[in-house]
């Protein structure tokens, strides 16, 4: 056997790993190539191969570095990968530990911009038929922007000059830097939750692509797309286009342009209303004059006079019928009155009270007040009551005699 020292597999891998990690070139290196077999694991780590026409290198990028990428790496993309080489002990495989990935030829931000734009367009987020109409004269306008920038001063100044009656509600946010995209999206969501504005302006002043990047983030694009309130994007200068511009219901070239779009100039509006009122009055007067002339012309026509005569005849007939009806009613009332008098006289004859007034009396038993109509109802000694026209008397029956028929 050889006298050389025998090493374990791990010792060999550790030795090679130590050499790589301490090599000046391999510990800080940038490698260009084409991405293939890219896989983003559920853990957040990314695994891929970097290749050219002659060779391949296994690569891994841990979650902490993946989260810093502005775009999503994809197969076939030519990139420059910055990182360091080391050995994965378990498999004895050397690999490139990527710390950053940049598209070759174009910047990472531009690549991220194009990827998100393509993704949202495929989902229909930019479709014109889903764009909401901006209200002609909103009562309340919401603004999502920095409270200290020139953009907010311009927006407020122009709105108040053009239409002082409009109420402005500012939701202050950061418009660049870490967390700014989240704050912008929360501002849009706030107005939708509170429903306290009729339209939203979201934007900022001009700047570099890095400074405008918050408005290229998916979280902002989603908030604008899902907003039930119309959103006007007002980002940067006229030549600046962001993802927010495509998802918004209308894009304003600048914050100042957004302020002019969101409200009408009240002075111009009053002038147009005055002009419209004048034109409407003229139109009404002309219409009335034309109809008046037509009516006068028709009224002179013989056919019209025939109709008028027929109406007068109908009115005369109606008067006659009305008079006949009144006479019939009076005759009916008179006849019914006579019948009523006759019936009252008959009732008066049958009324017991009338008989009493003529000298007759009503006799009742004292104990039960029942009327006596026959001698058979009485016995000697019975107590009776006799009702006369002016009162009653009590009496005792001493004898009775039945009438012979």
C-alpha positions in Angstrom: 0.0 0.0 0.0 1.1 3.6 -0.5 2.5 5.5 2.4 0.3 8.5 1.6 -2.2 9.6 4.2 -5.7 8.2 3.7 -8.5 10.8 3.8 -12.2 10.4 4.3 -14.6 11.6 1.6 -15.7 14.5 3.8 -12.1 15.5 4.4 -11.5 15.7 0.7 -14.6 17.7 0.1 -13.7 20.1 3.0 -10.2 20.5 1.6 -11.5 21.4 -1.9 -14.1 23.6 -0.4 -11.5 25.5 1.6 -9.4 26.0 -1.5 -12.3 27.4 -3.4 -13.6 29.7 -0.6 -10.1 31.2 -0.1 -9.3 31.6 -3.8 -9.3 35.3 -4.6 -11.0 34.8 -8.0 -13.5 32.1 -7.0 -14.6 33.9 -3.8 -15.8 37.0 -5.6 -16.7 36.2 -9.2 -19.1 37.2 -11.9 -20.1 34.6 -14.5 -22.1 35.2 -17.7 -24.2 32.5 -19.3 -27.7 31.3 -20.1 -30.1 30.1 -17.4 -31.7 26.7 -17.7 -33.7 24.4 -15.4 -34.6 27.3 -13.2 -36.7 26.1 -10.2 -38.0 28.3 -7.3 -38.4 25.9 -4.3 -41.2 26.3 -1.8 -38.5 27.2 0.7 -37.8 30.4 -1.3 -34.4 29.1 -2.5 -33.7 29.0 -6.3 -31.8 26.3 -8.1 -30.7 26.6 -11.8 -27.9 25.8 -14.2 -25.7 28.4 -15.9 -24.6 27.2 -19.3 -22.9 28.3 -22.5 -22.2 26.3 -25.7 -19.4 24.3 -24.1 -20.1 23.8 -20.4 -22.5 24.0 -17.4 -22.3 25.2 -13.8 -24.8 24.2 -11.0 -26.0 27.3 -9.2 -28.0 28.0 -6.0 -29.5 31.3 -4.8 -30.8 31.4 -1.2 -34.1 33.1 -0.3 -32.5 36.2 1.3 -30.9 37.0 -2.0 -33.9 35.9 -4.1 -36.1 38.4 -2.4 -33.8 41.3 -3.5 -34.2 40.5 -7.2 -36.4 43.0 -9.1 -37.3 40.3 -11.8 -37.9 36.6 -12.0 -35.1 34.6 -13.7 -36.4 32.4 -16.5 -34.9 29.7 -18.7 -33.1 31.0 -21.8 -32.3 34.3 -20.3 -28.7 35.6 -20.8 -27.5 36.8 -17.4 -24.5 37.8 -15.4 -24.4 36.0 -12.0 -22.3 37.4 -9.2 -21.4 35.2 -6.3 -18.8 32.7 -5.0 -17.9 29.1 -5.5 -18.0 26.4 -2.9 -18.6 22.7 -2.5 -21.9 21.1 -1.4 -20.5 18.5 1.1 -23.2 15.9 0.8 -22.8 15.4 -3.0 -19.2 16.5 -3.3 -20.4 18.9 -6.0 -19.0 22.4 -6.5 -21.5 25.1 -7.4 -21.9 28.8 -7.7 -23.6 30.4 -4.8 -25.4 33.4 -6.5 -25.7 36.6 -4.6 -27.1 38.7 -7.5 -28.4 38.1 -11.1 -28.5 40.8 -13.7 -29.9 40.4 -17.3 -27.1 40.8 -19.8 -27.6 43.8 -22.1 -30.6 45.3 -20.2 -31.0 46.3 -16.5 -32.7 44.2 -13.9 -35.3 46.9 -13.4 -36.2 47.0 -17.0 -36.4 43.2 -17.2 -38.7 43.2 -14.1 -40.8 46.0 -15.7 -41.3 44.0 -18.9 -42.1 40.8 -17.1 -44.8 42.3 -14.9 -46.2 44.3 -17.8 -46.5 41.1 -19.9 -48.0 39.1 -16.9 -50.7 41.8 -16.1 -51.5 42.3 -19.8 -52.1 38.5 -20.2 -54.5 38.7 -17.2 -56.5 41.5 -18.8 -55.5 44.2 -16.2 -54.9 46.7 -19.0 -58.0 46.1 -21.0 -59.8 49.3 -22.0 -63.3 47.8 -21.5 -62.7 47.5 -17.7 -61.6 51.1 -17.3 -63.9 53.1 -15.0 -65.2 56.6 -16.1 -63.9 59.6 -14.2 -66.7 61.6 -12.7 -67.3 64.9 -14.4 -67.6 67.0 -11.2 -66.4 65.0 -8.1 -67.3 66.2 -4.7 -64.2 64.6 -3.0 -60.8 63.8 -4.5 -58.4 61.5 -2.8 -54.6 61.9 -3.3 -52.0 59.2 -2.6 -48.6 60.8 -2.7 -45.8 62.3 -0.6 -47.0 65.1 1.7 -43.8 67.1 1.2 -43.1 66.9 -2.6 -43.8 69.5 -5.2 -46.3 67.2 -6.8 -48.9 67.4 -4.0 -48.6 71.2 -3.9 -49.2 71.4 -7.7 -52.2 69.1 -7.5 -53.9 70.9 -4.6 -53.1 74.4 -6.1 -54.6 73.6 -9.5 -57.7 71.8 -8.1 -58.5 74.7 -5.8 -57.9 77.2 -8.6 -60.1 75.3 -11.1 -62.9 74.2 -8.7 -62.7 75.6 -5.2 -65.8 73.6 -4.1 -64.1 70.3 -4.3 -62.9 68.7 -1.1 -59.4 67.2 -1.1 -58.3 64.3 1.2 -54.5 63.5 1.2 -53.2 60.0 2.2 -49.5 60.7 2.9 -47.1 58.0 1.7 -43.5 57.4 0.8 -43.1 57.4 -3.0 -39.7 55.8 -3.2 -37.5 53.5 -1.1 -38.2 50.4 0.9 -41.9 50.0 1.9 -43.1 52.7 -0.4 -45.0 50.4 -2.7 -46.8 48.9 0.3 -47.8 52.3 1.6 -49.1 53.4 -1.9 -51.2 50.3 -2.2 -52.6 50.8 1.4 -53.6 54.3 0.5 -55.6 53.2 -2.5 -57.2 50.4 -0.3 -58.0 52.9 2.4 -60.1 55.1 0.1 -61.9 52.1 -1.2 -62.7 50.9 2.3 -63.9 54.3 3.6 -65.7 55.2 0.3 -65.1 58.9 1.2 -63.9 60.0 -2.3 -65.2 59.9 -5.8 -61.8 59.6 -7.6 -58.2 58.9 -6.6 -55.0 60.5 -7.9 -51.9 58.3 -7.2 -48.5 59.6 -8.2 -45.3 61.6 -7.7 -42.9 63.9 -9.5 -40.3 62.9 -12.0 -37.1 60.9 -11.3 -35.0 58.0 -12.4 -36.4 54.5 -13.0 -35.1 53.6 -9.5 -37.0 56.5 -7.9 -40.2 55.8 -9.8 -39.9 52.0 -9.1 -42.6 51.9 -6.4 -45.2 52.5 -9.2 -43.8 49.5 -11.1 -44.4 47.1 -8.2 -47.1 44.4 -8.6 -48.7 45.3 -5.2 -49.5 48.8 -6.5 -50.7 47.5 -9.8 -53.1 45.1 -8.1 -54.4 47.8 -5.8 -55.2 50.0 -8.7 -56.8 47.2 -10.7 -59.0 46.1 -7.8 -60.1 49.6 -6.9 -63.8 50.2 -7.2 -63.1 54.0 -7.2 -61.6 55.4 -10.5 -57.8 55.9 -10.3 -55.8 58.5 -12.2 -52.1 57.8 -12.4 -49.8 60.8 -12.2 -46.2 59.6 -12.2 -43.2 61.5 -13.3 -42.9 63.4 -16.5 -44.7 63.0 -19.8 -42.1 60.5 -21.1 -42.2 58.4 -18.0 -44.4 55.3 -18.2 -45.0 52.9 -15.2 -47.1 49.8 -14.7 -49.4 52.0 -12.6 -50.1 54.0 -15.8 -51.3 50.9 -17.6 -53.6 49.7 -14.8 -55.0 53.1 -13.9 -58.4 54.1 -15.4 -56.7 57.1 -17.0 -53.0 58.2 -17.2 -52.0 61.8 -16.7 -48.7 62.9 -18.1 -47.8 64.8 -14.9 -49.3 65.4 -11.5 -50.4 68.9 -12.8 -52.1 67.3 -15.7 -53.9 64.9 -13.3 -55.3 67.9 -11.4 -56.6 69.4 -14.6 -58.2 66.1 -15.7 -59.9 65.4 -12.4 -62.0 68.6 -12.1 -63.5 71.0 -14.7 -62.6 74.7 -14.7 -65.6 76.2 -12.8 -65.3 79.5 -14.6 -65.4 77.8 -18.0 -68.3 75.7 -16.7 -70.3 78.7 -15.6 -69.7 80.4 -18.9 -70.9 77.3 -20.8 -73.9 77.0 -18.6 -74.8 80.7 -19.3 -74.4 80.2 -23.0 -76.5 77.0 -22.9 -79.2 78.7 -20.8 -79.3 81.5 -23.4 -79.6 79.1 -26.3 -82.3 77.0 -24.5 -84.4 80.1 -23.8 -84.2 81.1 -27.5 -85.1 77.6 -28.5 -88.1 77.6 -26.2 -89.3 81.0 -27.3 -89.0 80.1 -31.0 -90.8 76.8 -30.4 -93.7 78.7 -28.6 -93.9 81.3 -31.4 -94.0 78.7 -34.1 -96.8 76.7 -32.3 -98.7 79.9 -31.6 -98.8 80.7 -35.4 -99.9 77.2 -36.2 -102.7 77.3 -33.6 -103.9 80.7 -35.0 -103.9 79.3 -38.6 -105.8 76.1 -37.5 -108.3 78.1 -35.6 -109.3 80.0 -38.7 -109.8 76.9 -40.7 -113.5 75.9 -41.4 -112.8 72.3 -40.3 -111.7 73.6 -36.9 -114.9 75.8 -36.6 -117.0 72.7 -37.3 -115.3 70.9 -34.5 -115.9 73.9 -32.3 -119.6 74.1 -33.2 -120.0 70.4 -32.5 -118.4 70.9 -29.0 -120.8 73.8 -28.3 -123.8 71.6 -29.4 -122.6 68.9 -27.0 -122.4 71.4 -24.2 -126.0 72.6 -24.9 -127.2 69.0 -24.9 -125.4 68.4 -21.7 -127.2 71.4 -20.1 -130.6 70.1 -21.2 -129.9 66.6 -19.8 -128.7 68.1 -16.6 -131.9 70.2 -16.2 -134.1 67.1 -17.0 -132.2 65.2 -14.4 -132.7 67.8 -11.7 -136.5 67.8 -12.5 -136.7 64.0 -12.2 -134.9 64.1 -8.9 -137.2 66.8 -7.5 -140.3 64.8 -8.6 -138.9 61.6 -7.1 -138.2 63.4 -3.8 -141.7 64.9 -3.8 -143.4 61.5 -4.3 -141.2 59.8 -1.6 -142.1 62.7 0.8 -145.8 62.1 0.3 -145.4 58.4 0.9 -143.4 59.0 4.0 -146.2 61.3 5.4 -148.8 58.7 4.8 -146.7 56.0 6.5 -146.2 58.2 9.5 -149.9 58.8 9.8 -150.6 55.0 9.7 -147.9 54.4 12.3 -149.5 57.1 14.5 -152.8 55.4 14.4 -151.3 52.1 15.5 -149.2 53.7 18.2 -150.5 52.8 21.7 -149.6 56.2 23.0 -152.0 57.7 20.6 -154.9 55.5 21.9 -154.0 56.6 25.5 -154.2 60.2 24.5 -157.7 59.6 23.2 -158.9 58.4 26.6 -158.0 54.7 26.5 -155.7 53.0 29.1 -153.2 50.2 29.2 -153.7 47.6 32.1 -150.8 45.5 33.4 -150.3 43.0 36.2 -148.4 44.6 39.0 -146.0 41.7 39.6 -144.7 41.2 36.1 -145.9 44.3 34.2 -147.5 42.0 31.5 -150.4 43.6 29.6 -153.9 42.4 30.4 -155.9 41.7 27.2 -158.5 39.3 28.7 -160.5 38.9 31.9 -159.2 35.4 32.0 -155.8 36.7 33.0 -157.2 38.1 36.2 -158.7 36.8 39.4 -160.5 38.5 42.3 -158.0 40.3 44.5 -155.4 40.6 41.7 -153.4 43.9 41.8 -153.2 45.8 38.6 -151.7 49.0 37.2 -153.6 51.3 34.9 -151.6 53.5 32.6 -153.3 56.7 31.6 -152.0 59.6 29.5 -150.7 61.5 32.5 -149.6 58.7 34.9 -150.5 55.3 36.4 -152.8 54.1 39.2 -152.9 50.8 41.2 -156.2 48.9 41.8 -157.5 45.6 43.2 -159.9 43.5 41.2 -163.1 42.9 43.2 -165.0 40.9 40.6 -164.8 40.0 36.9 -167.5 39.4 34.3 -166.7 37.8 31.0 -168.5 39.3 28.0 -171.0 37.0 26.2 -170.6 36.8 22.4 
